[in-house]
Amino acid sequence: MKVTYFGHSCFSVQIESSTLLFDPFISPNPLAESIDRDQISADYILITHGHEDHLADAEYLLKKTGAKLISNYEIVTWFNAKGVENAHPLNHGGGFEFEFGRATFVNAIHSSILPDGAYGGNPGGFIIEGKEKSFYVSGDTALTYDMKLYAEMADIDWAALCIGDNFTMGSRDAAKAANFVRTSQVLGLHYDTFPPIAIDRTEAKAAFEAHGVELHLPGIGESVEF
C-alpha cells in the first residue's frame, strides 16, 4: 500500500484502484512549498474535522479532481453549499462500503470549527478496511480507550497518528495509541508545521521504539509502503 506524505496531516493512500487523500492542507503550509497541488490526484477526499489546517485546499481539489468527499454530516453540508455535490456524509460509529472498501467514522477527542466560523460537527478519525489491508487515521485527538475498541473492529495493519503534542497527542501517547489499536507501523502526522508542535525526531522515534512500534516520518513529497 503506497502512502505519500504532503505535509502536516495531509497524505494520500493508493488502495485497490483508488487514491484516497486525507485532510488537504498544502498551499498555506510553507513547509510544503515544493508540492504543486495541481499535480495531486484523488478519487476520494476524506476530512477528519473542520479546522483550516485540515481542509484549506479541499474545495479547490474537490472541484478540480471531481473526487468524492467523505466526512461528517456538517462538513459535507458546508461543502454542498459551496457547490460540491459529489459527497458522502458519515457520523460516528457509522460506515459505508465504497469502491476501495469500507470507511468507518470513529471518535476523536478534539474541537472543530470551520474556517468561516460555522459549526464543524464532532471531530473524528477513520478506519479504512480494504480487501488486503486496513488502516486507522486518528485525526487530531487525545489518547482514548476507544482506540482499544478499534482493534476489535478491524485488523489494523498500520496507523496514521498525530504526534506533535500541544494540540493533540504527543509521541508518548501516540505510541500507546499504536499499542491500543495493535499495530507496529505508524505514519506520524501533525508535527513541525507550527512552533508549538515542533518535535525532536530522535526522541519521537525512541518513544515509539519503547513500545515496539516503528514510526515513519517521510519527507514532504516522499512515499512509504505499508
PyRosetta script that sets phi, psi and omega in degrees:
from pyrosetta import init, pose_from_sequence

init()
pose = pose_from_sequence("MKVTYFGHSCFSVQIESSTLLFDPFISPNPLAESIDRDQISADYILITHGHEDHLADAEYLLKKTGAKLISNYEIVTWFNAKGVENAHPLNHGGGFEFEFGRATFVNAIHSSILPDGAYGGNPGGFIIEGKEKSFYVSGDTALTYDMKLYAEMADIDWAALCIGDNFTMGSRDAAKAANFVRTSQVLGLHYDTFPPIAIDRTEAKAAFEAHGVELHLPGIGESVEF")
pose.set_psi(1, 115.9)
pose.set_omega(1, -176.7)
pose.set_phi(2, -86.8)
pose.set_psi(2, 128.7)
pose.set_omega(2, -179.8)
pose.set_phi(3, -123.5)
pose.set_psi(3, 126.6)
pose.set_omega(3, 179.7)
pose.set_phi(4, -116.3)
pose.set_psi(4, 130.5)
pose.set_omega(4, -175.1)
pose.set_phi(5, -97.7)
pose.set_psi(5, 130.5)
pose.set_omega(5, -179.2)
pose.set_phi(6, -114.3)
pose.set_psi(6, 14.7)
pose.set_omega(6, 178.5)
pose.set_phi(7, 98.2)
pose.set_psi(7, 154.0)
pose.set_omega(7, -179.9)
pose.set_phi(8, 53.8)
pose.set_psi(8, -112.9)
pose.set_omega(8, 179.2)
pose.set_phi(9, -115.1)
pose.set_psi(9, 15.6)
pose.set_omega(9, -176.6)
pose.set_phi(10, -97.5)
pose.set_psi(10, 128.4)
pose.set_omega(10, 177.2)
pose.set_phi(11, -156.8)
pose.set_psi(11, 159.3)
pose.set_omega(11, 176.2)
pose.set_phi(12, -117.7)
pose.set_psi(12, 155.2)
pose.set_omega(12, 179.7)
pose.set_phi(13, -133.1)
pose.set_psi(13, 129.1)
pose.set_omega(13, 172.0)
pose.set_phi(14, -89.7)
pose.set_psi(14, 114.1)
pose.set_omega(14, -178.5)
pose.set_phi(15, -136.5)
pose.set_psi(15, 126.3)
pose.set_omega(15, -171.0)
pose.set_phi(16, 55.2)
pose.set_psi(16, -127.7)
pose.set_omega(16, 179.0)
pose.set_phi(17, -102.1)
pose.set_psi(17, 14.5)
pose.set_omega(17, -174.2)
pose.set_phi(18, -114.3)
pose.set_psi(18, 152.6)
pose.set_omega(18, 172.3)
pose.set_phi(19, -110.4)
pose.set_psi(19, 121.2)
pose.set_omega(19, 177.6)
pose.set_phi(20, -103.4)
pose.set_psi(20, 129.2)
pose.set_omega(20, 177.6)
pose.set_phi(21, -115.4)
pose.set_psi(21, 127.2)
pose.set_omega(21, -176.9)
pose.set_phi(22, -107.9)
pose.set_psi(22, 136.8)
pose.set_omega(22, 169.2)
pose.set_phi(23, 43.8)
pose.set_psi(23, 66.0)
pose.set_omega(23, -174.4)
pose.set_phi(24, -70.4)
pose.set_psi(24, 108.0)
pose.set_omega(24, 175.9)
pose.set_phi(25, -136.5)
pose.set_psi(25, 94.7)
pose.set_omega(25, -171.4)
pose.set_phi(26, -126.2)
pose.set_psi(26, -61.2)
pose.set_omega(26, -173.2)
pose.set_phi(27, -62.4)
pose.set_psi(27, -32.3)
pose.set_omega(27, 177.5)
pose.set_phi(28, -82.5)
pose.set_psi(28, -5.6)
pose.set_omega(28, -174.2)
pose.set_phi(29, -92.8)
pose.set_psi(29, 108.5)
pose.set_omega(29, -178.9)
pose.set_phi(30, -61.6)
pose.set_psi(30, -25.1)
pose.set_omega(30, 178.8)
pose.set_phi(31, -72.2)
pose.set_psi(31, -17.2)
pose.set_omega(31, -177.8)
pose.set_phi(32, -106.3)
pose.set_psi(32, 23.9)
pose.set_omega(32, -176.1)
pose.set_phi(33, -64.3)
pose.set_psi(33, -18.0)
pose.set_omega(33, 178.1)
pose.set_phi(34, -79.4)
pose.set_psi(34, -9.6)
pose.set_omega(34, -176.6)
pose.set_phi(35, -92.9)
pose.set_psi(35, 125.6)
pose.set_omega(35, 174.3)
pose.set_phi(36, -94.6)
pose.set_psi(36, 108.7)
pose.set_omega(36, -175.1)
pose.set_phi(37, -63.4)
pose.set_psi(37, -22.0)
pose.set_omega(37, 178.7)
pose.set_phi(38, -70.2)
pose.set_psi(38, -14.6)
pose.set_omega(38, 178.7)
pose.set_phi(39, -94.1)
pose.set_psi(39, 0.1)
pose.set_omega(39, -179.0)
pose.set_phi(40, -90.1)
pose.set_psi(40, 127.4)
pose.set_omega(40, 177.1)
pose.set_phi(41, -105.5)
pose.set_psi(41, 153.3)
pose.set_omega(41, 178.5)
pose.set_phi(42, -158.9)
pose.set_psi(42, 139.7)
pose.set_omega(42, 170.4)
pose.set_phi(43, -97.5)
pose.set_psi(43, -28.2)
pose.set_omega(43, 178.2)
pose.set_phi(44, -138.5)
pose.set_psi(44, 141.1)
pose.set_omega(44, 173.2)
pose.set_phi(45, -121.2)
pose.set_psi(45, 121.5)
pose.set_omega(45, -175.8)
pose.set_phi(46, -112.1)
pose.set_psi(46, 130.7)
pose.set_omega(46, -176.7)
pose.set_phi(47, -122.5)
pose.set_psi(47, 127.8)
pose.set_omega(47, -174.9)
pose.set_phi(48, -81.8)
pose.set_psi(48, -34.2)
pose.set_omega(48, -179.6)
pose.set_phi(49, -164.8)
pose.set_psi(49, 178.9)
pose.set_omega(49, -165.6)
pose.set_phi(50, -88.3)
pose.set_psi(50, -2.1)
pose.set_omega(50, -177.3)
pose.set_phi(51, -65.6)
pose.set_psi(51, 145.0)
pose.set_omega(51, -173.9)
pose.set_phi(52, -59.9)
pose.set_psi(52, -31.1)
pose.set_omega(52, -179.4)
pose.set_phi(53, -75.6)
pose.set_psi(53, 11.9)
pose.set_omega(53, 174.4)
pose.set_phi(54, -128.0)
pose.set_psi(54, -3.8)
pose.set_omega(54, -178.4)
pose.set_phi(55, -148.5)
pose.set_psi(55, 15.2)
pose.set_omega(55, -174.5)
pose.set_phi(56, -56.4)
pose.set_psi(56, -35.3)
pose.set_omega(56, -178.4)
pose.set_phi(57, -101.9)
pose.set_psi(57, 7.9)
pose.set_omega(57, -172.8)
pose.set_phi(58, -65.7)
pose.set_psi(58, -48.2)
pose.set_omega(58, -177.5)
pose.set_phi(59, -60.0)
pose.set_psi(59, -45.4)
pose.set_omega(59, -179.5)
pose.set_phi(60, -60.3)
pose.set_psi(60, -47.3)
pose.set_omega(60, -175.8)
pose.set_phi(61, -73.4)
pose.set_psi(61, -34.2)
pose.set_omega(61, 177.0)
pose.set_phi(62, -61.7)
pose.set_psi(62, -43.5)
pose.set_omega(62, -178.7)
pose.set_phi(63, -74.8)
pose.set_psi(63, -34.3)
pose.set_omega(63, -178.9)
pose.set_phi(64, -72.4)
pose.set_psi(64, -43.8)
pose.set_omega(64, -174.1)
pose.set_phi(65, -91.1)
pose.set_psi(65, -21.9)
pose.set_omega(65, -173.2)
pose.set_phi(66, 75.2)
pose.set_psi(66, 13.8)
pose.set_omega(66, -178.9)
pose.set_phi(67, -62.2)
pose.set_psi(67, 154.3)
pose.set_omega(67, 175.1)
pose.set_phi(68, -85.0)
pose.set_psi(68, 128.6)
pose.set_omega(68, 175.4)
pose.set_phi(69, -80.5)
pose.set_psi(69, 134.0)
pose.set_omega(69, 172.0)
pose.set_phi(70, -125.6)
pose.set_psi(70, 120.7)
pose.set_omega(70, 179.1)
pose.set_phi(71, -164.4)
pose.set_psi(71, -169.7)
pose.set_omega(71, 177.2)
pose.set_phi(72, -75.0)
pose.set_psi(72, 169.7)
pose.set_omega(72, -172.9)
pose.set_phi(73, -60.3)
pose.set_psi(73, -42.7)
pose.set_omega(73, -175.6)
pose.set_phi(74, -66.8)
pose.set_psi(74, -40.9)
pose.set_omega(74, 179.5)
pose.set_phi(75, -69.1)
pose.set_psi(75, -41.4)
pose.set_omega(75, 177.0)
pose.set_phi(76, -60.2)
pose.set_psi(76, -43.8)
pose.set_omega(76, 179.6)
pose.set_phi(77, -62.8)
pose.set_psi(77, -40.2)
pose.set_omega(77, 178.7)
pose.set_phi(78, -61.1)
pose.set_psi(78, -42.6)
pose.set_omega(78, 179.0)
pose.set_phi(79, -74.3)
pose.set_psi(79, -30.5)
pose.set_omega(79, 173.9)
pose.set_phi(80, -55.4)
pose.set_psi(80, -42.0)
pose.set_omega(80, -179.1)
pose.set_phi(81, -67.3)
pose.set_psi(81, -17.5)
pose.set_omega(81, 177.6)
pose.set_phi(82, -95.6)
pose.set_psi(82, 8.3)
pose.set_omega(82, 177.2)
pose.set_phi(83, 93.1)
pose.set_psi(83, 9.6)
pose.set_omega(83, 176.9)
pose.set_phi(84, -91.2)
pose.set_psi(84, 107.1)
pose.set_omega(84, -176.2)
pose.set_phi(85, -101.5)
pose.set_psi(85, -23.7)
pose.set_omega(85, -178.8)
pose.set_phi(86, -82.4)
pose.set_psi(86, 88.0)
pose.set_omega(86, -172.2)
pose.set_phi(87, -151.8)
pose.set_psi(87, 154.2)
pose.set_omega(87, 178.0)
pose.set_phi(88, -135.8)
pose.set_psi(88, 115.5)
pose.set_omega(88, 179.2)
pose.set_phi(89, -84.5)
pose.set_psi(89, 144.5)
pose.set_omega(89, 172.9)
pose.set_phi(90, -126.8)
pose.set_psi(90, 164.6)
pose.set_omega(90, 169.6)
pose.set_phi(91, -137.7)
pose.set_psi(91, 170.3)
pose.set_omega(91, -168.4)
pose.set_phi(92, -57.4)
pose.set_psi(92, 129.1)
pose.set_omega(92, -179.5)
pose.set_phi(93, 86.9)
pose.set_psi(93, -10.5)
pose.set_omega(93, -179.6)
pose.set_phi(94, -94.4)
pose.set_psi(94, 148.8)
pose.set_omega(94, 177.7)
pose.set_phi(95, -139.2)
pose.set_psi(95, 169.9)
pose.set_omega(95, -178.3)
pose.set_phi(96, -152.1)
pose.set_psi(96, 147.3)
pose.set_omega(96, 178.5)
pose.set_phi(97, -88.9)
pose.set_psi(97, 116.5)
pose.set_omega(97, 176.5)
pose.set_phi(98, -107.8)
pose.set_psi(98, -180.0)
pose.set_omega(98, 179.8)
pose.set_phi(99, -57.9)
pose.set_psi(99, -36.6)
pose.set_omega(99, -176.0)
pose.set_phi(100, -84.2)
pose.set_psi(100, -13.7)
pose.set_omega(100, -175.9)
pose.set_phi(101, 137.8)
pose.set_psi(101, -158.9)
pose.set_omega(101, -176.0)
pose.set_phi(102, -97.6)
pose.set_psi(102, 134.7)
pose.set_omega(102, 172.5)
pose.set_phi(103, -115.1)
pose.set_psi(103, 125.9)
pose.set_omega(103, 177.4)
pose.set_phi(104, -117.8)
pose.set_psi(104, 132.9)
pose.set_omega(104, 179.9)
pose.set_phi(105, -91.5)
pose.set_psi(105, 122.4)
pose.set_omega(105, -173.7)
pose.set_phi(106, -122.8)
pose.set_psi(106, 169.0)
pose.set_omega(106, -172.7)
pose.set_phi(107, -66.8)
pose.set_psi(107, 148.2)
pose.set_omega(107, 166.3)
pose.set_phi(108, -139.9)
pose.set_psi(108, 145.0)
pose.set_omega(108, 178.5)
pose.set_phi(109, -101.9)
pose.set_psi(109, 102.6)
pose.set_omega(109, -174.7)
pose.set_phi(110, -163.6)
pose.set_psi(110, -155.5)
pose.set_omega(110, 174.2)
pose.set_phi(111, -131.0)
pose.set_psi(111, 172.4)
pose.set_omega(111, -178.4)
pose.set_phi(112, -161.5)
pose.set_psi(112, 119.5)
pose.set_omega(112, 173.1)
pose.set_phi(113, -143.9)
pose.set_psi(113, 139.9)
pose.set_omega(113, -177.2)
pose.set_phi(114, -79.6)
pose.set_psi(114, 160.1)
pose.set_omega(114, -173.0)
pose.set_phi(115, -55.4)
pose.set_psi(115, -28.4)
pose.set_omega(115, -179.4)
pose.set_phi(116, -92.8)
pose.set_psi(116, 8.2)
pose.set_omega(116, 179.7)
pose.set_phi(117, 92.6)
pose.set_psi(117, -3.9)
pose.set_omega(117, 178.5)
pose.set_phi(118, -67.8)
pose.set_psi(118, 154.9)
pose.set_omega(118, 178.3)
pose.set_phi(119, -65.1)
pose.set_psi(119, 128.6)
pose.set_omega(119, -176.8)
pose.set_phi(120, -99.7)
pose.set_psi(120, 9.6)
pose.set_omega(120, -177.5)
pose.set_phi(121, 71.7)
pose.set_psi(121, -175.8)
pose.set_omega(121, 179.0)
pose.set_phi(122, -80.3)
pose.set_psi(122, 137.1)
pose.set_omega(122, 177.4)
pose.set_phi(123, -68.2)
pose.set_psi(123, 159.4)
pose.set_omega(123, -179.1)
pose.set_phi(124, -156.0)
pose.set_psi(124, -173.7)
pose.set_omega(124, 173.5)
pose.set_phi(125, -136.4)
pose.set_psi(125, -176.9)
pose.set_omega(125, -178.2)
pose.set_phi(126, -131.9)
pose.set_psi(126, 141.6)
pose.set_omega(126, 163.1)
pose.set_phi(127, -108.9)
pose.set_psi(127, 121.8)
pose.set_omega(127, -178.9)
pose.set_phi(128, -110.1)
pose.set_psi(128, 119.9)
pose.set_omega(128, -179.5)
pose.set_phi(129, -111.6)
pose.set_psi(129, 106.7)
pose.set_omega(129, 175.6)
pose.set_phi(130, -94.0)
pose.set_psi(130, 179.4)
pose.set_omega(130, -179.4)
pose.set_phi(131, -68.3)
pose.set_psi(131, -33.6)
pose.set_omega(131, -175.8)
pose.set_phi(132, -106.8)
pose.set_psi(132, -37.4)
pose.set_omega(132, -178.0)
pose.set_phi(133, -140.5)
pose.set_psi(133, 157.9)
pose.set_omega(133, 177.9)
pose.set_phi(134, -130.5)
pose.set_psi(134, 152.4)
pose.set_omega(134, 178.5)
pose.set_phi(135, -147.5)
pose.set_psi(135, 163.6)
pose.set_omega(135, -177.7)
pose.set_phi(136, -120.5)
pose.set_psi(136, 131.3)
pose.set_omega(136, 174.7)
pose.set_phi(137, -113.2)
pose.set_psi(137, 116.3)
pose.set_omega(137, -171.2)
pose.set_phi(138, -74.9)
pose.set_psi(138, -24.7)
pose.set_omega(138, -165.3)
pose.set_phi(139, 64.0)
pose.set_psi(139, -170.3)
pose.set_omega(139, 175.6)
pose.set_phi(140, -80.5)
pose.set_psi(140, 123.6)
pose.set_omega(140, -175.9)
pose.set_phi(141, -159.9)
pose.set_psi(141, 160.6)
pose.set_omega(141, 164.7)
pose.set_phi(142, -85.9)
pose.set_psi(142, 164.5)
pose.set_omega(142, 171.4)
pose.set_phi(143, -65.7)
pose.set_psi(143, 134.8)
pose.set_omega(143, -179.5)
pose.set_phi(144, -144.9)
pose.set_psi(144, 147.7)
pose.set_omega(144, 178.4)
pose.set_phi(145, -66.4)
pose.set_psi(145, -14.9)
pose.set_omega(145, 175.0)
pose.set_phi(146, -54.9)
pose.set_psi(146, -30.6)
pose.set_omega(146, -177.1)
pose.set_phi(147, -60.9)
pose.set_psi(147, -27.2)
pose.set_omega(147, 177.4)
pose.set_phi(148, -66.5)
pose.set_psi(148, -31.2)
pose.set_omega(148, 177.1)
pose.set_phi(149, -69.1)
pose.set_psi(149, -30.9)
pose.set_omega(149, -178.0)
pose.set_phi(150, -64.3)
pose.set_psi(150, -31.0)
pose.set_omega(150, 177.1)
pose.set_phi(151, -68.4)
pose.set_psi(151, -22.2)
pose.set_omega(151, 176.4)
pose.set_phi(152, -86.3)
pose.set_psi(152, -20.7)
pose.set_omega(152, -179.2)
pose.set_phi(153, -80.0)
pose.set_psi(153, -31.3)
pose.set_omega(153, -175.8)
pose.set_phi(154, -157.1)
pose.set_psi(154, 155.6)
pose.set_omega(154, 171.6)
pose.set_phi(155, -84.4)
pose.set_psi(155, 101.2)
pose.set_omega(155, -171.3)
pose.set_phi(156, -87.2)
pose.set_psi(156, 113.5)
pose.set_omega(156, -177.7)
pose.set_phi(157, -77.8)
pose.set_psi(157, -34.6)
pose.set_omega(157, 177.1)
pose.set_phi(158, -155.9)
pose.set_psi(158, 164.3)
pose.set_omega(158, -178.0)
pose.set_phi(159, -136.1)
pose.set_psi(159, 146.5)
pose.set_omega(159, 172.2)
pose.set_phi(160, -105.3)
pose.set_psi(160, 110.9)
pose.set_omega(160, -171.4)
pose.set_phi(161, -123.3)
pose.set_psi(161, 140.5)
pose.set_omega(161, 172.6)
pose.set_phi(162, -69.3)
pose.set_psi(162, 139.0)
pose.set_omega(162, -174.7)
pose.set_phi(163, -134.9)
pose.set_psi(163, 2.6)
pose.set_omega(163, -168.6)
pose.set_phi(164, -80.6)
pose.set_psi(164, -8.3)
pose.set_omega(164, -179.7)
pose.set_phi(165, 66.9)
pose.set_psi(165, -175.4)
pose.set_omega(165, 178.6)
pose.set_phi(166, 67.3)
pose.set_psi(166, -63.5)
pose.set_omega(166, 179.2)
pose.set_phi(167, -99.4)
pose.set_psi(167, -15.6)
pose.set_omega(167, -174.7)
pose.set_phi(168, -144.5)
pose.set_psi(168, -171.1)
pose.set_omega(168, 170.9)
pose.set_phi(169, -55.9)
pose.set_psi(169, 145.8)
pose.set_omega(169, 165.8)
pose.set_phi(170, -94.2)
pose.set_psi(170, -175.5)
pose.set_omega(170, -174.8)
pose.set_phi(171, -62.0)
pose.set_psi(171, -39.2)
pose.set_omega(171, -178.2)
pose.set_phi(172, -63.4)
pose.set_psi(172, -45.3)
pose.set_omega(172, 179.2)
pose.set_phi(173, -70.9)
pose.set_psi(173, -36.5)
pose.set_omega(173, 179.7)
pose.set_phi(174, -65.1)
pose.set_psi(174, -35.0)
pose.set_omega(174, 176.8)
pose.set_phi(175, -64.1)
pose.set_psi(175, -38.5)
pose.set_omega(175, 175.5)
pose.set_phi(176, -65.8)
pose.set_psi(176, -38.4)
pose.set_omega(176, 178.1)
pose.set_phi(177, -60.2)
pose.set_psi(177, -39.8)
pose.set_omega(177, 177.3)
pose.set_phi(178, -60.6)
pose.set_psi(178, -41.0)
pose.set_omega(178, 176.2)
pose.set_phi(179, -65.3)
pose.set_psi(179, -39.5)
pose.set_omega(179, -179.9)
pose.set_phi(180, -60.8)
pose.set_psi(180, -41.3)
pose.set_omega(180, -178.3)
pose.set_phi(181, -89.7)
pose.set_psi(181, 2.2)
pose.set_omega(181, 173.8)
pose.set_phi(182, 61.6)
pose.set_psi(182, 51.7)
pose.set_omega(182, 173.1)
pose.set_phi(183, -127.4)
pose.set_psi(183, 152.8)
pose.set_omega(183, 179.0)
pose.set_phi(184, -113.0)
pose.set_psi(184, 6.7)
pose.set_omega(184, -178.2)
pose.set_phi(185, -128.7)
pose.set_psi(185, 125.0)
pose.set_omega(185, -175.7)
pose.set_phi(186, -133.7)
pose.set_psi(186, 135.2)
pose.set_omega(186, 168.2)
pose.set_phi(187, -96.3)
pose.set_psi(187, 121.0)
pose.set_omega(187, 179.6)
pose.set_phi(188, -78.8)
pose.set_psi(188, 139.1)
pose.set_omega(188, -179.4)
pose.set_phi(189, -134.1)
pose.set_psi(189, 164.0)
pose.set_omega(189, 170.2)
pose.set_phi(190, 60.3)
pose.set_psi(190, 57.6)
pose.set_omega(190, 178.1)
pose.set_phi(191, -146.9)
pose.set_psi(191, 153.9)
pose.set_omega(191, 172.6)
pose.set_phi(192, 70.9)
pose.set_psi(192, -15.0)
pose.set_omega(192, -175.0)
pose.set_phi(193, -65.7)
pose.set_psi(193, -38.7)
pose.set_omega(193, -179.8)
pose.set_phi(194, -126.3)
pose.set_psi(194, 152.5)
pose.set_omega(194, -177.3)
pose.set_phi(195, -52.0)
pose.set_psi(195, -40.0)
pose.set_omega(195, -178.0)
pose.set_phi(196, -65.7)
pose.set_psi(196, -17.3)
pose.set_omega(196, -177.8)
pose.set_phi(197, -114.5)
pose.set_psi(197, 20.1)
pose.set_omega(197, 174.2)
pose.set_phi(198, -68.2)
pose.set_psi(198, 141.0)
pose.set_omega(198, -177.9)
pose.set_phi(199, -122.7)
pose.set_psi(199, 158.8)
pose.set_omega(199, 167.0)
pose.set_phi(200, -92.6)
pose.set_psi(200, 111.4)
pose.set_omega(200, -172.7)
pose.set_phi(201, -65.0)
pose.set_psi(201, -35.4)
pose.set_omega(201, 178.9)
pose.set_phi(202, -64.2)
pose.set_psi(202, -45.4)
pose.set_omega(202, 179.1)
pose.set_phi(203, -65.4)
pose.set_psi(203, -39.2)
pose.set_omega(203, -179.5)
pose.set_phi(204, -62.9)
pose.set_psi(204, -46.8)
pose.set_omega(204, -179.5)
pose.set_phi(205, -64.6)
pose.set_psi(205, -37.0)
pose.set_omega(205, 179.1)
pose.set_phi(206, -65.0)
pose.set_psi(206, -37.4)
pose.set_omega(206, 178.6)
pose.set_phi(207, -61.3)
pose.set_psi(207, -39.3)
pose.set_omega(207, 178.5)
pose.set_phi(208, -73.6)
pose.set_psi(208, -40.8)
pose.set_omega(208, 179.5)
pose.set_phi(209, -60.2)
pose.set_psi(209, -34.3)
pose.set_omega(209, 179.0)
pose.set_phi(210, -63.2)
pose.set_psi(210, -20.2)
pose.set_omega(210, 178.2)
pose.set_phi(211, -106.5)
pose.set_psi(211, 11.5)
pose.set_omega(211, 178.2)
pose.set_phi(212, 74.2)
pose.set_psi(212, 28.0)
pose.set_omega(212, -175.5)
pose.set_phi(213, -122.3)
pose.set_psi(213, 140.2)
pose.set_omega(213, 176.6)
pose.set_phi(214, -97.0)
pose.set_psi(214, 124.8)
pose.set_omega(214, 179.0)
pose.set_phi(215, -97.9)
pose.set_psi(215, 124.8)
pose.set_omega(215, 178.8)
pose.set_phi(216, -102.6)
pose.set_psi(216, 126.9)
pose.set_omega(216, 178.7)
pose.set_phi(217, -127.8)
pose.set_psi(217, 72.2)
pose.set_omega(217, -179.5)
pose.set_phi(218, -66.4)
pose.set_psi(218, 153.2)
pose.set_omega(218, 173.9)
pose.set_phi(219, -67.7)
pose.set_psi(219, 160.0)
pose.set_omega(219, 180.0)
pose.set_phi(220, -65.4)
pose.set_psi(220, 124.6)
pose.set_omega(220, -175.4)
pose.set_phi(221, 95.7)
pose.set_psi(221, -9.0)
pose.set_omega(221, 179.9)
pose.set_phi(222, -89.7)
pose.set_psi(222, 159.0)
pose.set_omega(222, -178.9)
pose.set_phi(223, -119.2)
pose.set_psi(223, 151.7)
pose.set_omega(223, 172.3)
pose.set_phi(224, -130.5)
pose.set_psi(224, 159.9)
pose.set_omega(224, 177.5)
pose.set_phi(225, -111.9)
pose.set_psi(225, 133.0)
pose.set_omega(225, 175.1)
pose.set_phi(226, -118.5)
pose.dump_pdb("model.pdb")
